Amino acid sequence: MNYGHILEARNLVKRFGDFEAVKGIDVAIDRGESFGFLGPNGAGKTSTMRMISAVSQPTDGTIEIFGLDPRIDGPEIRRRLGVVPQEDSLELELSVKNNLLMYGRYFDLPRSVIRERTTELLEFTQLTERANDKVDNLSGGMKRRLTIARGLMNRPEILILDEPTTGLDPQARHLLWDRLYRLKREGVTLIITTHYMDEAEQLCDRLVIMDQGKIVAEGAPRALIERYSTREVVELRFATDDHEQYVNQITKFADRIEVLPDRILLYVNDGDDALRDVHAAGINPASALVRRSSLEDVFLHLTGRSLTD
């Protein structure tokens, strides 16, 4: 089944009793690629990631990682994976350095190798100066970097990151992005789930968008924007909550419009031209914004704007 892909899944299914969380998806990831899984809550991302991590067996379908079958070669696959979970599970009472030293022992590495890699990883994640500090005293961004350092202790060929920057401030997010770029340049394959669309655009060579257990779109971020959206979006806000009165007048100025509780979105090729047409028609919004289409526009178009639990 594997044609040079580091990971390939065909018709992957995961059921829990009568509930089908993943409904026959196909995924192929190349070595050295940064690949993303996007989707609302309940889309099947977590179940998919657990199968990809070789900790949960598929109900049906096939999956190969490094050309190996997780049903047979689970321990060998996991030895070559690094996993960064959504929640930091660090030993808060231990020092930063001792967290890494202790974690290295799980891989049955020689103590000298563990010490050497600990020094390298502290430098890589810019935690050398905090090596002797208790983890409990670190900021959220530092804890996240330490969790990534821990996931790299075995020098994995694939690093799986579940919501790597959730809850971090912009500075901490960008520092983590830089670390992940460096890993990719070194040939590490990255598999990422994220709720941040800008993060997916920045980090992912390709991605899939999942909804209700299925893949509804796949491709490079820019290609998805070109396929499912327009070049620009005009956001119009009015002084009244009754936007329906403007819909018929505005529709002719856009390829597609979307009426939201607080604004109307016009999907157009040229936002400035569309906005001039709106004003020329005697329509005067309280405010207007012209912006480029983003991956978030694609995501919401394909998965909907209603909240899911």
MIVO-588296 format. One record per residue (C-alpha): residue number from 1; x, y, z. Coordinates in steps of 0.5 Angstrom, whole numbers, padded with zeros to 4 digits, m for minus. Example, Ala and Ser with C-alpha at 12.3 -4.5 7.8 and 13.67 -1.06 7.14 Angstrom:
# MIVO-588296
[pt 1, [0025, m0009, 0016]]
[pt 2, [0027, m0002, 0014]]
//
This chain:
# MIVO-588296
[pt 1, [0000, 0000, 0000]]
[pt 2, [0006, 0005, 0002]]
[pt 3, [0008, 0009, m0004]]
[pt 4, [0014, 0013, m0001]]
[pt 5, [0009, 0016, 0004]]
[pt 6, [0012, 0016, 0011]]
[pt 7, [0004, 0015, 0013]]
[pt 8, [m0002, 0012, 0009]]
[pt 9, [m0009, 0010, 0011]]
[pt 10, [m0014, 0008, 0007]]
[pt 11, [m0022, 0007, 0009]]
[pt 12, [m0020, 0009, 0016]]
[pt 13, [m0026, 0007, 0021]]
[pt 14, [m0026, 0008, 0028]]
[pt 15, [m0033, 0006, 0032]]
[pt 16, [m0035, 0006, 0039]]
[pt 17, [m0041, 0002, 0040]]
[pt 18, [m0046, 0004, 0035]]
[pt 19, [m0042, 0011, 0034]]
[pt 20, [m0038, 0012, 0028]]
[pt 21, [m0033, 0017, 0030]]
[pt 22, [m0028, 0017, 0024]]
[pt 23, [m0032, 0015, 0017]]
[pt 24, [m0027, 0012, 0012]]
[pt 25, [m0022, 0017, 0011]]
[pt 26, [m0016, 0017, 0007]]
[pt 27, [m0010, 0020, 0009]]
[pt 28, [m0002, 0020, 0006]]
[pt 29, [0003, 0024, 0009]]
[pt 30, [0010, 0025, 0006]]
[pt 31, [0017, 0025, 0009]]
[pt 32, [0019, 0031, 0012]]
[pt 33, [0012, 0034, 0011]]
[pt 34, [0008, 0039, 0016]]
[pt 35, [0001, 0036, 0015]]
[pt 36, [m0005, 0039, 0019]]
[pt 37, [m0012, 0036, 0021]]
[pt 38, [m0017, 0042, 0022]]
[pt 39, [m0024, 0041, 0024]]
[pt 40, [m0029, 0043, 0030]]
[pt 41, [m0030, 0039, 0036]]
[pt 42, [m0033, 0032, 0035]]
[pt 43, [m0030, 0032, 0028]]
[pt 44, [m0026, 0026, 0029]]
[pt 45, [m0019, 0029, 0030]]
[pt 46, [m0018, 0026, 0036]]
[pt 47, [m0020, 0019, 0034]]
[pt 48, [m0016, 0020, 0028]]
[pt 49, [m0010, 0022, 0032]]
[pt 50, [m0010, 0017, 0037]]
[pt 51, [m0010, 0012, 0031]]
[pt 52, [m0004, 0015, 0028]]
[pt 53, [0000, 0015, 0034]]
[pt 54, [m0001, 0008, 0034]]
[pt 55, [m0005, 0008, 0041]]
[pt 56, [m0012, 0006, 0038]]
[pt 57, [m0013, 0001, 0033]]
[pt 58, [m0018, 0002, 0027]]
[pt 59, [m0024, m0001, 0027]]
[pt 60, [m0024, m0002, 0020]]
[pt 61, [m0019, 0000, 0014]]
[pt 62, [m0011, 0000, 0014]]
[pt 63, [m0006, 0004, 0016]]
[pt 64, [0002, 0004, 0015]]
[pt 65, [0007, 0008, 0019]]
[pt 66, [0014, 0008, 0017]]
[pt 67, [0011, 0002, 0012]]
[pt 68, [0009, m0002, 0019]]
[pt 69, [0003, m0004, 0021]]
[pt 70, [0001, m0001, 0028]]
[pt 71, [m0003, m0008, 0030]]
[pt 72, [0003, m0012, 0029]]
[pt 73, [0009, m0007, 0030]]
[pt 74, [0006, m0002, 0035]]
[pt 75, [0012, m0001, 0040]]
[pt 76, [0017, 0000, 0034]]
[pt 77, [0013, 0005, 0031]]
[pt 78, [0012, 0009, 0038]]
[pt 79, [0019, 0008, 0039]]
[pt 80, [0020, 0013, 0033]]
[pt 81, [0014, 0018, 0034]]
[pt 82, [0014, 0024, 0039]]
[pt 83, [0008, 0026, 0042]]
[pt 84, [0006, 0033, 0044]]
[pt 85, [m0001, 0032, 0048]]
[pt 86, [m0006, 0038, 0048]]
[pt 87, [m0005, 0038, 0056]]
[pt 88, [0002, 0039, 0059]]
[pt 89, [0003, 0033, 0063]]
[pt 90, [0010, 0035, 0067]]
[pt 91, [0012, 0034, 0073]]
[pt 92, [0011, 0040, 0077]]
[pt 93, [0015, 0039, 0083]]
[pt 94, [0022, 0037, 0079]]
[pt 95, [0026, 0042, 0075]]
[pt 96, [0026, 0043, 0068]]
[pt 97, [0032, 0039, 0067]]
[pt 98, [0030, 0033, 0071]]
[pt 99, [0024, 0033, 0067]]
[pt 100, [0028, 0031, 0061]]
[pt 101, [0033, 0027, 0065]]
[pt 102, [0027, 0023, 0068]]
[pt 103, [0023, 0022, 0061]]
[pt 104, [0029, 0020, 0057]]
[pt 105, [0029, 0014, 0061]]
[pt 106, [0023, 0011, 0058]]
[pt 107, [0026, 0010, 0052]]
[pt 108, [0032, 0006, 0055]]
[pt 109, [0037, 0010, 0053]]
[pt 110, [0044, 0010, 0056]]
[pt 111, [0045, 0016, 0061]]
[pt 112, [0050, 0019, 0058]]
[pt 113, [0046, 0020, 0051]]
[pt 114, [0040, 0022, 0056]]
[pt 115, [0044, 0028, 0059]]
[pt 116, [0047, 0030, 0052]]
[pt 117, [0040, 0030, 0049]]
[pt 118, [0038, 0034, 0055]]
[pt 119, [0043, 0039, 0054]]
[pt 120, [0041, 0040, 0046]]
[pt 121, [0034, 0040, 0048]]
[pt 122, [0034, 0046, 0053]]
[pt 123, [0038, 0050, 0048]]
[pt 124, [0034, 0048, 0042]]
[pt 125, [0027, 0051, 0046]]
[pt 126, [0031, 0056, 0050]]
[pt 127, [0030, 0054, 0057]]
[pt 128, [0038, 0053, 0058]]
[pt 129, [0037, 0059, 0063]]
[pt 130, [0031, 0056, 0067]]
[pt 131, [0034, 0049, 0067]]
[pt 132, [0034, 0048, 0075]]
[pt 133, [0028, 0052, 0076]]
[pt 134, [0022, 0048, 0078]]
[pt 135, [0017, 0047, 0073]]
[pt 136, [0011, 0050, 0077]]
[pt 137, [0014, 0057, 0077]]
[pt 138, [0015, 0057, 0069]]
[pt 139, [0010, 0061, 0064]]
[pt 140, [0005, 0057, 0060]]
[pt 141, [0010, 0058, 0054]]
[pt 142, [0016, 0055, 0057]]
[pt 143, [0012, 0049, 0060]]
[pt 144, [0009, 0048, 0052]]
[pt 145, [0017, 0049, 0050]]
[pt 146, [0019, 0044, 0055]]
[pt 147, [0013, 0039, 0053]]
[pt 148, [0016, 0040, 0046]]
[pt 149, [0023, 0038, 0048]]
[pt 150, [0020, 0032, 0052]]
[pt 151, [0017, 0030, 0045]]
[pt 152, [0024, 0030, 0042]]
[pt 153, [0028, 0026, 0047]]
[pt 154, [0028, 0020, 0042]]
[pt 155, [0029, 0024, 0036]]
[pt 156, [0023, 0022, 0033]]
[pt 157, [0022, 0022, 0025]]
[pt 158, [0015, 0024, 0026]]
[pt 159, [0013, 0029, 0031]]
[pt 160, [0005, 0029, 0033]]
[pt 161, [0003, 0036, 0036]]
[pt 162, [m0004, 0037, 0039]]
[pt 163, [m0006, 0044, 0039]]
[pt 164, [0001, 0046, 0041]]
[pt 165, [0000, 0053, 0042]]
[pt 166, [m0007, 0053, 0045]]
[pt 167, [m0007, 0059, 0051]]
[pt 168, [m0001, 0062, 0049]]
[pt 169, [0000, 0069, 0048]]
[pt 170, [0003, 0072, 0041]]
[pt 171, [0010, 0072, 0043]]
[pt 172, [0010, 0065, 0045]]
[pt 173, [0006, 0062, 0039]]
[pt 174, [0011, 0065, 0035]]
[pt 175, [0017, 0063, 0038]]
[pt 176, [0014, 0056, 0038]]
[pt 177, [0013, 0057, 0031]]
[pt 178, [0020, 0058, 0030]]
[pt 179, [0022, 0052, 0033]]
[pt 180, [0017, 0048, 0029]]
[pt 181, [0020, 0051, 0023]]
[pt 182, [0027, 0049, 0025]]
[pt 183, [0025, 0042, 0026]]
[pt 184, [0022, 0041, 0019]]
[pt 185, [0028, 0044, 0016]]
[pt 186, [0032, 0038, 0020]]
[pt 187, [0027, 0033, 0016]]
[pt 188, [0022, 0032, 0022]]
[pt 189, [0015, 0030, 0019]]
[pt 190, [0010, 0034, 0023]]
[pt 191, [0003, 0032, 0024]]
[pt 192, [m0001, 0038, 0027]]
[pt 193, [m0008, 0039, 0030]]
[pt 194, [m0010, 0046, 0031]]
[pt 195, [m0016, 0051, 0032]]
[pt 196, [m0012, 0057, 0030]]
[pt 197, [m0013, 0058, 0022]]
[pt 198, [m0007, 0063, 0022]]
[pt 199, [m0003, 0057, 0025]]
[pt 200, [m0005, 0052, 0020]]
[pt 201, [m0003, 0057, 0014]]
[pt 202, [0004, 0059, 0017]]
[pt 203, [0006, 0051, 0019]]
[pt 204, [0002, 0047, 0014]]
[pt 205, [0005, 0045, 0007]]
[pt 206, [m0002, 0041, 0007]]
[pt 207, [m0008, 0040, 0011]]
[pt 208, [m0015, 0036, 0011]]
[pt 209, [m0021, 0039, 0014]]
[pt 210, [m0025, 0034, 0018]]
[pt 211, [m0033, 0035, 0019]]
[pt 212, [m0037, 0029, 0022]]
[pt 213, [m0032, 0024, 0022]]
[pt 214, [m0031, 0025, 0014]]
[pt 215, [m0025, 0029, 0010]]
[pt 216, [m0029, 0035, 0007]]
[pt 217, [m0023, 0038, 0004]]
[pt 218, [m0015, 0037, 0003]]
[pt 219, [m0010, 0041, 0000]]
[pt 220, [m0005, 0047, 0001]]
[pt 221, [m0008, 0052, 0005]]
[pt 222, [m0007, 0057, m0001]]
[pt 223, [m0010, 0052, m0006]]
[pt 224, [m0016, 0051, m0001]]
[pt 225, [m0017, 0059, 0000]]
[pt 226, [m0017, 0059, m0008]]
[pt 227, [m0022, 0053, m0009]]
[pt 228, [m0027, 0055, m0004]]
[pt 229, [m0027, 0062, m0003]]
[pt 230, [m0026, 0069, m0007]]
[pt 231, [m0019, 0073, m0007]]
[pt 232, [m0022, 0078, m0002]]
[pt 233, [m0028, 0079, 0003]]
[pt 234, [m0032, 0085, 0005]]
[pt 235, [m0035, 0086, 0012]]
[pt 236, [m0041, 0091, 0013]]
[pt 237, [m0044, 0093, 0019]]
[pt 238, [m0050, 0097, 0020]]
[pt 239, [m0053, 0101, 0025]]
[pt 240, [m0059, 0096, 0026]]
[pt 241, [m0060, 0088, 0027]]
[pt 242, [m0064, 0087, 0021]]
[pt 243, [m0059, 0086, 0016]]
[pt 244, [m0064, 0082, 0011]]
[pt 245, [m0067, 0089, 0009]]
[pt 246, [m0060, 0090, 0005]]
[pt 247, [m0059, 0083, 0003]]
[pt 248, [m0063, 0083, m0004]]
[pt 249, [m0059, 0090, m0006]]
[pt 250, [m0052, 0087, m0004]]
[pt 251, [m0053, 0080, m0007]]
[pt 252, [m0051, 0083, m0014]]
[pt 253, [m0045, 0086, m0012]]
[pt 254, [m0041, 0079, m0009]]
[pt 255, [m0040, 0072, m0012]]
[pt 256, [m0043, 0070, m0005]]
[pt 257, [m0046, 0073, 0001]]
[pt 258, [m0046, 0071, 0008]]
[pt 259, [m0051, 0074, 0013]]
[pt 260, [m0049, 0074, 0020]]
[pt 261, [m0052, 0077, 0027]]
[pt 262, [m0047, 0082, 0027]]
[pt 263, [m0045, 0083, 0020]]
[pt 264, [m0046, 0082, 0012]]
[pt 265, [m0040, 0078, 0009]]
[pt 266, [m0039, 0079, 0001]]
[pt 267, [m0034, 0075, m0002]]
[pt 268, [m0031, 0078, m0008]]
[pt 269, [m0025, 0079, m0013]]
[pt 270, [m0024, 0086, m0011]]
[pt 271, [m0026, 0089, m0005]]
[pt 272, [m0025, 0096, m0006]]
[pt 273, [m0029, 0096, m0013]]
[pt 274, [m0035, 0092, m0009]]
[pt 275, [m0035, 0097, m0003]]
[pt 276, [m0035, 0103, m0008]]
[pt 277, [m0041, 0099, m0012]]
[pt 278, [m0045, 0099, m0005]]
[pt 279, [m0044, 0106, m0003]]
[pt 280, [m0046, 0108, m0011]]
[pt 281, [m0053, 0104, m0009]]
[pt 282, [m0054, 0108, m0003]]
[pt 283, [m0052, 0103, 0002]]
[pt 284, [m0049, 0106, 0008]]
[pt 285, [m0046, 0101, 0013]]
[pt 286, [m0044, 0104, 0020]]
[pt 287, [m0037, 0101, 0018]]
[pt 288, [m0034, 0097, 0013]]
[pt 289, [m0027, 0093, 0012]]
[pt 290, [m0024, 0090, 0006]]
[pt 291, [m0019, 0084, 0007]]
[pt 292, [m0016, 0078, 0004]]
[pt 293, [m0020, 0071, 0004]]
[pt 294, [m0017, 0067, 0009]]
[pt 295, [m0017, 0059, 0011]]
[pt 296, [m0022, 0061, 0017]]
[pt 297, [m0027, 0063, 0011]]
[pt 298, [m0026, 0056, 0008]]
[pt 299, [m0026, 0053, 0015]]
[pt 300, [m0033, 0056, 0017]]
[pt 301, [m0036, 0055, 0010]]
[pt 302, [m0035, 0048, 0010]]
[pt 303, [m0036, 0046, 0017]]
[pt 304, [m0041, 0051, 0019]]
[pt 305, [m0041, 0057, 0024]]
[pt 306, [m0046, 0054, 0029]]
[pt 307, [m0042, 0051, 0036]]
[pt 308, [m0041, 0044, 0037]]
[pt 309, [m0040, 0040, 0043]]
//
